[in-house]
Amino acid sequence: MIRLSFLYCEGQHDVAFLAKIIEVLKLTEGEVKKVKDLPNILKSMVESAIKEINTNNIRFGLPLTVFMPNKIYSLANNHYVCLFATGGKTSLQAAMSNITKSKRLLEKPEFYKVDTVRHAFILDADYDHMDDGGLTTTLEDLSEKIKEVATDFEDFDEKVQWRKTDKHGEIGTFIFTDDSNTEGTLEDLLDTFIKIDDLMGPATSYKDSIIEFDRLKKRTVKDMAKQQKIVFTNITQAFHPGSSLAVGLARGNLINTELMAAHALSTEFGNFIKLPE
């Protein structure tokens, strides 16, 4: 029997960061990189996602928009962890649809060979001054969206939590905050793991130059998370010119893996995705 955990992240670099934790903590028996190596149920889900592409809406020069896992890891005891990039905390429609569709796996476990299905939302709390920011608002908004598809769902009241439902399996949340535990983003945490002092100063200076450029051009000043992305993406260029922050996080140069392995956040996330033996 297969056990499935679907993790819905905001963006590609969130996926890369969480994948790095999984690898550093050695939670996985290996990343599954080819469809042919998946169990049948996941193969069929990938094939269905591809079939749902509306070919009339395909635009040349732009990537295809397909809701399918960005990364899949095989853990012990036939547990597969699927990481998705949703496009942001306000773009969760496809994730909600997946919750609805996957309930049939629990309705006929012997047919689908699946005995556990879990859905988890890995999001930024963001900041209180933002329209959808702050931990409390993030949990409330997420809970309301989930209740539209899982009527027996009980609201989240903690930033790391699993809730049981009758028809949809467990639904969980793992919210990134800063030290305040009430607001913040993944970028606040990256400061802890990206320790490249020789490059931090120049990258920060470049970020300050962009802020000044925005001011002179009377453009909206970028928020804190975007400013942090500028710094970390700039550092990425030293190792992977022309690449995104997601590439930098996925490879071995940006993250101090010893710090990551020893950090409480990593342990918390590892415990969050593990299933009982």
C-alpha positions in Angstrom: 0.0 0.0 0.0 1.2 3.5 -0.9 1.1 6.5 1.5 1.0 10.0 -0.1 1.8 13.4 1.3 1.1 16.4 -1.0 2.9 19.6 0.1 1.7 22.8 -1.5 4.4 25.5 -1.5 4.2 29.1 -2.7 7.1 29.1 -5.2 10.0 27.3 -6.8 12.6 28.4 -4.3 10.3 27.3 -1.4 10.3 23.8 -3.0 14.0 23.9 -3.4 14.5 24.9 0.2 12.3 22.2 1.6 13.8 19.6 -0.8 17.2 20.6 0.6 16.0 19.9 4.2 14.7 16.5 3.2 18.1 15.6 1.6 20.2 17.1 4.4 18.3 15.2 7.1 18.6 12.1 5.0 14.8 11.5 5.3 14.5 10.1 1.8 15.4 6.9 0.1 15.9 9.0 -3.1 14.3 11.6 -5.3 12.1 10.1 -8.0 13.2 11.9 -11.2 11.3 9.9 -13.9 7.6 9.2 -14.3 8.4 5.5 -15.1 9.8 5.1 -11.6 6.6 6.2 -9.8 4.0 3.9 -8.4 1.0 3.5 -10.7 -1.3 5.9 -8.8 1.2 8.8 -9.1 1.9 8.0 -12.7 -1.8 8.3 -13.5 -2.0 11.6 -11.6 0.8 13.1 -13.6 -0.7 11.8 -16.9 -4.1 13.3 -15.9 -2.5 16.7 -15.2 -0.9 16.7 -18.6 -4.1 15.8 -20.3 -5.9 18.7 -18.7 -3.7 21.2 -20.4 -5.9 23.4 -22.6 -3.9 23.4 -25.8 -5.8 26.5 -27.1 -4.4 28.6 -24.3 -0.8 27.6 -24.8 1.3 30.6 -25.7 4.6 30.3 -27.5 7.6 31.4 -25.5 5.9 30.8 -22.2 6.2 27.8 -19.9 3.3 25.4 -19.7 1.1 25.7 -16.7 0.6 22.2 -15.3 -0.4 21.4 -11.8 1.9 18.5 -11.1 4.7 17.8 -8.6 7.9 19.8 -8.9 9.7 17.2 -6.8 8.8 13.7 -5.5 10.7 11.9 -2.8 10.4 8.3 -1.7 10.6 7.9 2.0 10.5 4.7 4.1 7.6 2.3 4.1 6.2 3.3 0.6 5.7 7.0 1.7 5.9 9.4 -1.2 6.2 13.1 -0.6 5.1 15.3 -3.5 6.1 19.0 -3.5 4.1 21.5 -5.6 4.8 25.2 -6.4 1.3 26.8 -6.4 2.4 30.4 -7.4 1.6 32.0 -4.1 -0.7 31.9 -1.1 -3.5 33.5 -3.1 -3.2 30.9 -5.9 -4.4 27.7 -4.1 -7.3 26.8 -6.4 -5.4 23.9 -8.0 -4.4 22.6 -4.5 -8.0 22.7 -3.3 -9.0 20.8 -6.5 -6.4 18.2 -5.7 -7.9 17.7 -2.2 -11.3 17.2 -3.8 -10.1 14.8 -6.4 -7.8 12.7 -4.2 -10.6 11.8 -1.7 -11.5 9.0 -4.1 -8.2 7.3 -3.2 -9.5 6.9 0.3 -12.9 5.8 -0.8 -11.4 2.7 -2.6 -8.1 2.0 -0.9 -7.8 -1.6 -2.1 -8.4 -0.6 -5.7 -5.9 2.3 -5.7 -3.5 0.7 -3.3 -3.4 3.8 -1.2 -4.1 3.8 2.5 -2.9 7.3 3.6 -3.4 10.7 2.0 -2.2 14.0 3.5 -2.3 17.5 2.2 -0.1 20.3 3.7 0.2 24.0 2.9 3.7 25.4 3.3 3.2 29.2 3.3 4.8 32.5 4.4 3.0 34.3 7.2 4.1 37.6 5.5 3.8 40.8 7.4 0.9 42.4 9.4 0.8 45.5 7.3 0.0 43.5 4.2 -3.6 42.8 3.2 -3.3 39.0 3.6 -0.3 39.2 6.0 0.4 38.0 9.5 0.1 34.6 11.0 -3.5 34.9 12.3 -4.8 36.2 9.0 -2.9 33.6 7.0 -4.3 30.8 9.1 -7.9 32.2 9.0 -7.8 32.7 5.2 -6.3 29.3 4.6 -8.9 27.6 6.9 -11.8 29.3 5.1 -10.5 28.1 1.7 -10.1 24.5 2.9 -13.6 24.5 4.4 -15.0 25.2 0.9 -13.8 21.7 -0.2 -13.7 19.8 3.2 -16.8 20.8 5.2 -15.7 18.8 8.3 -12.3 20.6 8.5 -11.5 22.2 11.8 -9.8 25.6 11.6 -6.0 25.9 12.1 -4.9 27.7 15.3 -1.2 27.0 15.2 1.4 27.6 12.6 2.5 23.9 12.5 -0.4 21.6 12.7 -2.3 18.6 11.2 -6.1 18.3 11.2 -8.0 15.0 10.5 -11.0 15.0 8.2 -13.3 12.1 7.5 -13.2 12.1 3.7 -10.0 13.9 2.7 -7.4 12.5 5.0 -5.2 14.8 7.1 -4.8 18.4 6.2 -1.9 20.3 7.6 -0.1 23.6 7.6 3.5 24.7 8.1 3.9 28.5 8.2 7.2 30.3 7.9 7.7 33.2 10.4 10.6 35.2 11.8 11.6 35.2 15.5 8.4 37.0 16.4 6.4 33.8 15.5 3.6 36.2 14.3 4.9 37.4 10.9 7.7 36.8 8.5 8.7 34.8 5.4 11.1 32.0 4.3 13.5 34.7 3.3 13.9 35.7 7.0 15.1 32.2 7.6 17.5 32.1 4.7 19.7 34.5 6.6 20.4 31.7 9.0 21.4 29.2 6.4 23.2 31.3 3.8 26.5 32.2 5.4 28.8 33.6 2.7 30.1 36.7 4.4 32.4 37.8 1.5 29.4 38.2 -0.8 26.8 39.4 1.7 28.1 43.0 1.7 28.3 43.5 -2.1 24.9 41.8 -2.5 23.3 44.1 0.1 24.9 47.2 -1.5 23.3 46.1 -4.8 20.0 45.8 -3.1 20.4 49.3 -1.7 21.1 50.6 -5.2 17.9 49.1 -6.5 15.9 50.7 -3.6 17.5 54.1 -4.5 16.7 53.5 -8.2 13.0 52.9 -7.3 13.0 56.0 -5.2 14.5 58.2 -8.0 12.1 56.7 -10.6 9.2 57.2 -8.2 8.5 53.5 -8.3 6.9 51.6 -5.5 9.6 50.4 -3.1 9.9 46.7 -3.0 8.7 45.0 0.2 11.1 43.3 2.6 10.8 39.8 1.2 11.5 41.0 -2.4 14.5 43.0 -1.0 15.8 39.8 0.6 15.3 37.9 -2.7 17.5 40.5 -4.4 20.3 39.8 -2.0 20.1 36.0 -2.1 19.6 35.8 -5.9 22.6 38.1 -6.3 24.8 35.8 -4.3 23.5 32.9 -6.4 25.2 34.5 -9.4 28.7 33.9 -8.0 28.1 30.2 -8.3 25.4 29.8 -11.0 25.5 32.8 -13.3 22.1 33.6 -14.8 20.3 31.1 -12.5 17.4 31.7 -10.2 17.4 31.6 -6.4 15.7 28.2 -6.6 18.7 26.8 -8.5 21.0 28.3 -6.0 19.2 26.7 -3.1 18.9 23.3 -4.8 22.6 23.0 -5.5 25.4 22.9 -2.9 26.9 26.3 -2.7 24.5 28.6 -1.0 23.2 26.6 2.0 25.4 25.8 4.9 24.2 22.2 5.3 25.7 21.7 8.7 23.8 24.7 10.0 20.6 23.4 8.3 21.0 19.9 9.7 21.3 21.2 13.3 18.6 23.9 13.1 15.3 23.5 15.0 13.3 24.4 11.9 14.7 21.5 10.0 13.9 19.1 12.8 10.4 20.5 13.1 9.8 20.1 9.3 11.3 16.6 9.3 8.9 15.6 12.1 6.1 17.3 10.3 6.3 15.2 7.2 7.2 11.9 8.8 4.5 9.3 9.1 4.4 6.8 12.0 6.2 3.5 11.3 
